């Protein structure tokens, strides 16, 4: 099986800003990672879709994304933030569910920035023990996150995720993440969930404004883009791995979505309509 994550994920911090993007598909299309991520929004606003539920975000927001959880987010023209990659060894220190925190208290905001700055200094340092120190600082971030989460009113924790529609779509995105390479249809997924395709699509539209088919197509498209841009895997092999009947069918589907052929996308880095 072809994968864009062939190496263990290491602790790192990547900037999130309009000028840093290499095509909007890298943030907006549905994807997941083998290890958790923590998204910190410093300023600006936009929307994030996490496990099939779309929410708005704004300044001083922290969004924890568990491993193998599908997500995608918009980066507005004034948005700036950072995406922290959490290595597998540290994953048990973080929640087992998606969590969206809004830091409204100024003292908490300053504490967070201080902890993050300390982590960044160690990641950039060449001093002895800097890698170990960075992991310790990440541990302090997990303690801060846990405290902020536990201090929220009980009714404010994931209230929207407890609706029947949200639970169904979350289960659907879990299945899609597991099987998106199989070429399964929406009817197949709906059957596995014990609902009709119509009901599944209705719930997807309700929670994230996208059809059930749109979600699975988005996940496949992101993987295709990643493999085309970040690997030398032959296009025929990519098509086969992603469940397409033939390379020609893959090319037609990719071109219809992105506005360019897979080979042109690979050669030029064009993003076209697929980056929307």
Secondary structure, DSSP 4 states (H G I P E B T S, - for coil): ---S--S----EEEEEEGGG-S-THHHHS-B--SS-EEEEEEE--EEEEETTEEEEE-TTEEEEE-TT--EEE---TT-EEEEEEPPGGGGGGS-SS-EEEE---HHHHHHHHHHHHHHHHHHH--STTHHHHHHHHHHHHHHHHHHHHHTS-GGGSSSGGGSHHHHHHHHHHHHHHHHGGGT--HHHHHHHHTS-HHHHHHHHHHHHSS-HHHHHHHHHHHHHHHHHHH----HHHHHHHTT-S-HHHHHHHHHHHHSS-HHHHHHH---GGGG-
